[in-house]
C-alpha cells in the first residue's frame, strides 16, 4: 500500500503481504453488473483462488434461482473437487437476516447436494 505525503515527495511503499495459500477447489462467486447497448446484464463469475479456473455466465436478471443454477453449472464444469464456496451476503446467495427462520435458501441446498457428492 502506498502513502502519498505530497505531490513533490516520493511515495512511501510498505512491504507487500503474502496471500494465504488455499488448496485447489476454493471458489469465490460474485455478480457484476454489465452495461450494454441493449441494457443491463449480470455477469456471474466463479474463480478458484488457487488454480484461477474461471467459469462465467451472463444473465438478464440476478435471482436466487439463477444463482443456484449457476452454481450447478460451475460444479458440472469444474474438472476437480470443489470444497469451499465463498460469496457475499447478497439475497441471491443467502437469506436476509429477517428471513433466517424461513426455508433453507436454494443456493444453500445446492451446496448441500455438492457436499454429498464428494
C-alpha positions as CSV (number, residue, x, y, z in Angstrom):
1,X,0.0,0.0,0.0
2,X,1.4,3.4,-1.0
3,X,1.1,6.5,1.1
4,X,1.3,9.9,-0.7
5,X,2.7,12.6,1.5
6,X,2.6,15.4,-1.1
7,X,2.8,15.7,-4.9
8,X,6.5,16.7,-4.8
9,X,7.7,14.0,-2.4
10,X,8.2,10.4,-3.5
11,X,5.6,7.8,-2.4
12,X,6.4,5.7,0.6
13,X,5.9,2.0,0.0
14,X,5.1,-0.6,2.6
15,X,6.0,-4.3,2.4
16,X,3.6,-6.5,0.4
17,X,1.8,-9.1,2.4
18,X,1.7,-12.7,1.1
19,X,-1.6,-14.2,0.3
20,X,-2.8,-17.2,2.3
21,X,-2.3,-20.5,0.4
22,X,-5.5,-22.4,-0.3
23,X,-5.9,-25.9,-1.7
24,X,-7.3,-26.2,-5.2
25,X,-11.2,-26.1,-5.1
26,X,-11.7,-22.9,-3.1
27,X,-14.1,-20.8,-5.2
28,X,-15.2,-17.2,-4.9
29,X,-18.6,-16.5,-6.6
30,X,-19.8,-13.0,-7.3
31,X,-22.1,-11.0,-9.6
32,X,-21.1,-7.9,-11.6
33,X,-23.5,-5.5,-13.5
34,X,-22.5,-5.1,-17.1
35,X,-23.9,-2.2,-19.2
36,X,-24.6,-3.0,-22.9
37,X,-26.3,-1.2,-25.8
38,X,-29.3,-3.4,-25.0
39,X,-29.4,-2.6,-21.3
40,X,-28.0,-4.2,-18.2
41,X,-26.8,-7.7,-17.9
42,X,-25.4,-9.6,-14.9
43,X,-22.1,-11.4,-15.1
44,X,-22.0,-14.4,-12.7
45,X,-18.4,-15.3,-12.0
46,X,-16.8,-18.2,-10.2
47,X,-13.0,-18.2,-9.7
48,X,-10.8,-20.8,-8.0
49,X,-8.4,-18.9,-5.7
50,X,-5.5,-21.3,-6.4
51,X,-5.8,-22.6,-10.0
52,X,-7.5,-19.4,-11.3
53,X,-10.0,-21.6,-13.2
54,X,-12.9,-19.3,-14.1
55,X,-16.5,-20.0,-15.1
56,X,-18.8,-17.2,-16.2
57,X,-22.4,-16.7,-17.4
58,X,-24.3,-13.6,-18.5
59,X,-28.0,-13.3,-17.4
60,X,-30.7,-10.6,-17.8
61,X,-31.5,-10.9,-14.1
62,X,-29.8,-11.8,-10.8
63,X,-32.2,-14.0,-8.9
64,X,-31.6,-16.7,-6.4
65,X,-32.8,-19.4,-8.9
66,X,-30.3,-18.2,-11.5
67,X,-27.6,-18.2,-8.8
68,X,-28.4,-21.7,-7.8
69,X,-28.4,-22.9,-11.5
70,X,-25.1,-21.1,-12.0
71,X,-23.6,-23.0,-9.0
72,X,-24.9,-26.3,-10.5
73,X,-23.2,-25.4,-13.8
74,X,-20.0,-24.4,-12.0
75,X,-20.0,-27.9,-10.3
76,X,-20.6,-29.6,-13.6
77,X,-17.8,-27.6,-15.4
78,X,-15.1,-27.8,-12.8
79,X,-12.7,-30.7,-13.5
80,X,-11.8,-31.2,-9.8
81,X,-13.4,-31.3,-6.4
82,X,-14.9,-28.1,-5.0
83,X,-14.5,-27.9,-1.2
84,X,-15.3,-24.3,-0.4
85,X,-17.6,-21.7,-1.9
86,X,-17.3,-18.0,-0.8
87,X,-20.0,-15.5,-1.6
88,X,-21.1,-12.1,-0.3
89,X,-24.3,-11.9,1.6
90,X,-26.4,-11.0,-1.4
91,X,-30.0,-12.3,-1.4
92,X,-29.1,-14.3,-4.5
93,X,-26.8,-16.4,-2.2
94,X,-28.4,-16.4,1.3
95,X,-31.5,-15.5,3.2
96,X,-31.7,-12.0,4.7
97,X,-31.3,-11.7,8.4
98,X,-35.1,-11.1,8.8
99,X,-35.8,-14.3,6.8
100,X,-33.4,-16.5,8.8
101,X,-36.3,-18.7,10.0
102,X,-37.7,-19.4,6.5
103,X,-36.8,-22.3,4.3
104,X,-33.2,-23.2,3.5
105,X,-32.1,-20.9,0.7
106,X,-31.9,-22.6,-2.7
107,X,-28.2,-21.8,-3.1
108,X,-27.5,-23.5,0.3
109,X,-29.5,-26.5,-0.9
110,X,-27.2,-26.8,-4.0
111,X,-24.2,-26.6,-1.6
112,X,-25.7,-29.4,0.5
113,X,-26.0,-31.6,-2.6
114,X,-22.4,-30.7,-3.5
115,X,-21.2,-31.8,-0.1
116,X,-22.9,-35.1,-0.5
117,X,-21.3,-35.7,-3.9
118,X,-17.7,-35.7,-2.5
